[in-house]
Each structure stands twice: as structure tokens, then as C-alpha cells.
Amino acid sequence: MKLFNCDCGTMSKKLLLLLLMSILVITGCSQSSESGDFEALKKVTLVLDWVPNTNHTGFYSAIAMGYYQDVGLEVDIIQPTHGGSADLVAAGQGEFGISYQEQVTYARTAVDPLPVVAIAAVIQHNTSGFASPAEKDIQHPRDFEGKTYGGWGSPVEEAMIQALMSQDGGDFQQVEFVNIGTSDFFDAVENHVDFTWIYYGWDGVAAELFDYALNFILLQDYVEALNFYTPVVITSEDLIAEDPDLVRAFLEATTKGYQFAIESPGAAAEHLMETVPELDREMVVASQRYLAAQYQADAPRWGEMKNDIWQNYARWMYEQGLLMQELDTVSAYTNDFLPEAGELP
């Protein structure tokens, strides 16, 4: 008994036709996607100021969370050459860079000025200062007398030490200066010098983590003008003039990256570790938790800068003889490309 009547040749032809139609539909969707339904991502380069660290985590979170892709960007993060990020950004070798208010001020007041502009503050207040082992009993700037400072030979280092000591009644002439370059803080103060300049978000947190007794003198506790922005995001005047939408899109995604790092420091630390696995995980997580409260701090939005901060520090640098001319702060920085407070989801 026949349960069904089958013309196998006819069925084979129908199956083949259905299969071909399916392939055409799938192929058509793929070609449509490739031919313009999705615009190609625009590639941009971000030049760091140093090796990747927790100052930079917001950028890595923005990449990992797809925030740059959402605004049509593919961001390539590179480390700087000897000249630093300002030179490369000014020369068009990178659309964006990580710099410092000090570097931007020098760059814009030089004999041959560099047309770089700060567009966001990575950290709202200066977290750097002079640190020493507690056993050396350097609790105030006046205690620098008779001690050896280890730095990298920048005139601004001497100017800051002199300013702090003058404010605290110390004799600057009694400080010895040694160039230690980029030596590790702990090795430097244990074996070569008495105190040096650190960022608390890294070396200070490391000292806490490893129960290393430390004395730390925050710069602005003695000289208000030293509460400058460090680090900052920079771009070039040319890019601002030629493609302001690109600058705005980059900062929109970057802001979301730093908001993520503020709200989820543990997860953000993992984003950094995925890119730089050689870093100590415990150290990265501890540093990230410290900086989560520092990125925006008391500002109404991440990245915002105040003219008073720019004016006070530039005036201080000029008065110390560190600048050849006064800085025009109006053209040195801008908040215009940051998202409005509460604008982002």
C-alpha cells in the first residue's frame, strides 16, 4: 500500500529551487550590508602620554563597550615617541593625544608654538605631589632642607619646590637635585634620593596596597595655582576647524567610557588588563577604585575645565620665568565639544 505518491524528480527540482532562493536571499543581505547599509568606521589615532595605565582606562572601556563604534569610530591607541603627544598631534600624526596643562602651556607659548588645544580634563584635580618614605620625616616643604630630590631635570620641578618651600619658610638653596629619569619610585627613594614627585593614583595607591609608610605633600595644599589639569585630552586647531563633528563624536564616546570607569571601576580595570595583561591586577584594581572618585570629582560633568585653573597656573609659570610670553587661555582649551551634563544615557 502506498502511503503517499511521490514524483522524486519533481520534488528534487523543487527542493533545489528553494535552496537556490535561500542562498540568493542570504547573499543579498550580506551584499547589502557590505555595500552601504552600515557605514565603514572612521579610523582615528589616540597618542598616549606614557605607557597605558589607569589614567587611560576610560578610553579602553569605550573601546570594549563599543562606544566608539556606536559613533562611527575605530580608535587606535599608540604610545608616544620621544617628542611626546603634543608634537605628534600638532604634526597630524594623531587626531587626539594625552597631555598635561603644563605641556600645552609650554607648547602654545614657545617661539615656534604648537597649535594644540585641550578639549577635556581626564582628572578634575591635580593628584600629584612630593612623596617620601615616612622614616625620612619629610612632613612639610620646609623639611626638604638638606634632602636630595630625584626628578627628570625639568625647570618646573625646581620652581614648584622653591614655591612650596617659600610658602612654608624653607631654604630652597639647601636642596640637592639629582636626575633619576623614569626610575621606579620605591627603588629611587630607598636607594638614591630622599623624595620625588609622584601621582598618588599610582605610586600612592601602591604604597597603601603594600603597607609602605609614606609622607605625601599635595602641591595645591601650599600653592593654589598648582591645582592644574593633569592629564588632559588634546587635539589640533586644524582638526577642530576641519572636522568639529569628529571631535564631538570622539568626546561623546570617551565621556561614556569614563562614566563607565566611574560607575564600574572593577569592570573597567578588566578592560585595561585585557590590553595590558603584564600589569599587576591587584594594583590596577586598587588604582581604578581610587581614580573612580577623581575623574569627575566635584565637576558637573566629566572633562569640564575652568578658566581660573588655566589662568592661575599659566600666570604662576610666567611669574616663575618658565614661559617666554603669557598664555592666551581662551584659545588653549575648550569645553565646547563635551556632551552637556545629563545628556548621555
URPE-V854485 format. One record per pair of residues at least 24 apart in sequence whose ideal C-beta (glycine too) atoms are under 6 Angstrom apart, sorted by the first residue. I is the first residue (numbers start at 0). J is the second residue. D is the distance in whole Angstrom. If there is no record, write none. Layout:
BEGIN
I,J,D
I,J,D
END
This chain:
BEGIN
40,71,6
40,73,4
41,71,6
41,72,6
42,73,5
43,72,6
43,74,6
43,94,4
44,75,5
44,93,4
44,94,6
45,74,6
45,76,5
45,95,5
46,77,6
46,79,6
46,84,4
46,87,5
46,93,4
46,96,4
47,78,5
47,97,5
48,84,6
48,97,4
48,230,6
51,275,5
53,286,4
53,287,5
53,290,5
54,121,6
54,230,6
56,260,5
56,267,5
56,271,5
57,256,4
57,257,3
57,260,5
58,256,6
59,270,4
59,271,5
59,274,6
60,256,4
60,259,5
60,260,5
60,267,5
60,270,5
61,252,5
61,253,6
61,256,3
63,270,4
66,252,4
66,255,5
66,256,6
67,252,5
70,248,4
70,251,6
70,252,5
85,113,5
85,115,5
88,115,6
88,233,6
88,235,5
89,113,4
89,114,6
89,115,5
89,235,6
94,238,6
95,234,5
96,233,5
97,230,5
98,231,6
98,233,5
99,229,4
99,230,6
100,227,4
100,228,4
100,312,6
103,331,6
104,313,5
104,326,5
107,331,5
108,322,5
108,323,6
108,324,5
108,326,5
114,235,6
114,236,4
115,233,5
115,235,6
116,236,6
117,231,4
117,233,5
117,332,4
118,232,5
118,234,6
118,336,5
119,232,4
119,302,3
120,228,4
120,231,5
120,302,6
120,304,5
121,230,5
122,293,5
122,294,6
123,295,6
123,296,4
123,298,5
124,226,6
124,296,6
125,219,6
125,226,5
125,227,6
125,229,6
126,198,6
126,199,5
126,200,5
126,293,6
127,198,5
128,215,5
128,216,5
128,217,4
128,218,5
129,194,5
129,196,6
129,216,5
130,197,5
130,213,6
130,215,5
131,188,6
131,193,6
131,194,4
131,214,5
132,188,5
133,212,4
133,214,5
135,193,5
137,194,5
137,214,5
138,214,6
139,167,5
140,164,5
140,167,4
140,169,5
141,167,4
141,168,5
141,169,4
143,169,6
143,174,5
144,169,5
144,170,5
144,173,4
145,173,6
146,193,4
147,175,4
147,177,6
147,192,5
147,193,5
148,174,6
148,176,5
148,194,6
149,177,5
149,179,4
149,187,5
149,192,3
149,195,4
151,180,6
152,178,4
154,321,6
155,321,6
158,319,4
162,222,5
163,221,5
166,221,5
200,286,6
200,289,5
200,290,5
201,286,6
204,285,5
204,286,5
204,289,5
205,282,6
208,285,5
224,311,4
224,312,5
224,315,4
227,312,4
246,336,5
247,336,5
250,336,5
250,337,6
251,338,5
254,301,5
254,338,5
255,343,6
257,294,5
257,301,5
261,291,5
261,294,5
264,288,5
264,291,4
299,340,5
300,340,4
302,337,5
303,334,6
304,332,5
END
